[in-house]
Amino acid sequence: MKPPKMQIQGVKLINDYRLIYIQEYPKLGFTKDNTGWYYEHIYFMEQELERFLEEDEHVHHLDGNRRNNQLSNLII
């Protein structure tokens, strides 16, 4: 299933990670916290790959900066 592009309705920081509020994102039902908040770097990587990440896939920040969610800084 291809992840839909969604309108981001809010942003907050937790432990230096940017979380975005996407109320109706399909994958929210698979997370522990089904409140609509989702890690921005994971959302961007899923959009780039045009698929949802597998459970054993993790997105890392190459420069160690958790706020730098440019695709050139992200790797699975």
C-alpha positions as CSV (number, residue, x, y, z in Angstrom):
1,M,0.0,0.0,0.0
2,K,1.4,3.4,-1.0
3,P,1.3,5.9,1.9
4,P,-1.0,8.9,1.1
5,K,0.4,12.4,1.2
6,M,-1.3,14.1,4.1
7,Q,-1.8,17.6,5.3
8,I,0.4,18.2,8.4
9,Q,-1.7,19.9,11.0
10,G,0.9,20.5,13.7
11,V,4.5,20.0,14.8
12,K,6.1,19.4,18.2
13,L,9.5,18.3,19.5
14,I,10.0,15.2,21.8
15,N,13.6,14.2,22.7
16,D,14.8,16.4,19.9
17,Y,12.7,14.5,17.3
18,R,10.2,16.4,15.2
19,L,6.7,14.9,15.4
20,I,4.0,15.9,13.0
21,Y,0.3,15.7,13.6
22,I,-1.5,13.8,10.9
23,Q,-4.9,12.9,12.2
24,E,-5.9,10.3,9.5
25,Y,-2.6,8.7,8.5
26,P,-3.2,5.0,7.9
27,K,-0.2,3.7,9.8
28,L,-1.2,5.4,13.1
29,G,-3.3,2.3,13.9
30,F,0.0,0.3,13.9
31,T,1.8,2.5,16.5
32,K,1.6,2.3,20.3
33,D,0.3,5.8,20.5
34,N,-2.7,6.2,18.2
35,T,-3.1,10.0,18.8
36,G,-2.2,11.3,15.3
37,W,1.4,12.3,16.1
38,Y,4.0,10.6,13.9
39,Y,7.8,11.0,13.5
40,E,8.5,13.4,10.7
41,H,11.6,11.6,9.5
42,I,9.7,8.3,9.1
43,Y,6.8,10.0,7.3
44,F,9.3,11.7,4.8
45,M,11.1,8.4,4.2
46,E,7.8,6.5,3.6
47,Q,6.8,9.2,1.1
48,E,10.2,8.9,-0.7
49,L,10.0,5.1,-0.9
50,E,6.3,5.2,-1.8
51,R,5.6,2.5,0.8
52,F,5.3,2.0,4.5
53,L,8.4,0.9,6.4
54,E,8.6,-2.7,7.5
55,E,8.6,-3.4,11.2
56,D,12.4,-4.2,11.2
57,E,13.3,-1.0,9.2
58,H,14.6,2.1,11.0
59,V,15.4,5.5,9.7
60,H,18.6,7.1,10.9
61,H,20.0,10.6,10.7
62,L,23.4,10.6,9.1
63,D,24.6,13.8,10.8
64,G,23.2,12.8,14.2
65,N,20.9,15.8,14.2
66,R,17.4,14.5,14.9
67,R,15.8,17.7,13.6
68,N,17.5,17.5,10.2
69,N,14.9,15.5,8.3
70,Q,16.1,16.4,4.8
71,L,16.1,13.2,2.7
72,S,19.8,13.6,2.0
73,N,20.4,13.2,5.7
74,L,18.2,10.1,6.2
75,I,19.0,6.4,5.7
76,I,17.3,3.2,6.5
